[in-house]
Amino acid sequence: AQAEYLAAVKAAGRAAGVDLVLNARVDVHVRGGTLEDGLVRAVAYRDAGADCVYPIFCHDEAGIAAYVEAAAVVNVHVHAEAPGLARMAELGVARASYGGSLFRAALKAAATYEP
C-alpha cells in the first residue's frame, strides 16, 4: 500500500510540473523488524519511484551495504551507533541525515551552559 501511495505522489508531482525528490522512509528497524523485510520494502519503494530510501535506525555496516546493493540510493541516519560519514561514503551511502539530533544536542548544550 505504501509503494502505491509513493507512486501516486510521484505521479501527482509530475502532473503538476513539479520534480519531487521522494525520500521513502523504511521504518521496519524502528519496530524491530528484519533486514529482509526492510529490503523488500526498499526495493518496492524504489520501483514505485522513490528517489532515495531511508532505512531509519539501520546502523550496522552489513545492513547499510545491503540497502545500497538493493536500492542504490540510500539515506542513513547519523547516530553514535552508525559508521562515521567517511565510512558511510565508502559503503555507498548517498545522503546522511541528522534528523533531530542537532536540535537535541543544541538543547542539551543550552541547558548546561554557564556563562
Residue pairs with C-beta under 8 A, 6 or more apart in sequence:
2 24
2 41
2 44
2 45
3 41
3 44
3 45
3 47
3 48
4 48
6 22
6 24
6 45
6 48
6 49
6 50
7 48
7 49
9 20
9 22
9 49
10 20
10 22
10 48
10 49
10 50
11 49
13 19
13 20
21 51
21 52
22 49
22 50
22 51
22 52
23 50
23 51
23 52
23 53
23 54
23 75
23 95
24 42
24 45
24 46
24 48
24 50
24 52
24 53
24 54
25 53
25 54
25 56
26 38
26 41
26 42
26 45
26 53
26 54
26 55
26 56
26 58
26 67
27 56
28 34
28 37
28 38
28 41
28 55
29 38
29 55
29 56
29 57
29 58
29 63
30 56
30 57
35 58
35 63
35 66
38 55
38 58
38 63
38 67
39 66
39 67
39 70
39 71
41 53
42 53
42 55
42 67
42 70
42 71
42 74
43 70
43 71
45 53
45 71
46 53
46 70
46 71
46 72
46 73
51 73
52 73
52 74
52 75
52 94
52 95
53 67
53 71
53 73
53 74
53 75
54 74
54 75
54 76
54 77
54 97
55 63
55 64
55 67
55 74
55 76
56 77
57 77
57 79
58 64
58 67
58 76
59 76
59 77
59 79
59 81
59 82
59 83
60 81
61 83
61 87
61 91
64 74
64 76
64 82
64 83
64 88
64 91
64 93
65 91
65 92
67 74
68 74
68 91
68 92
68 93
73 94
73 95
74 92
74 93
74 94
74 95
75 93
75 94
75 95
75 96
75 97
76 82
76 88
76 93
76 95
76 96
76 97
77 96
77 97
77 98
77 99
78 85
78 96
78 97
78 98
78 99
78 101
79 101
82 88
83 91
85 96
88 96
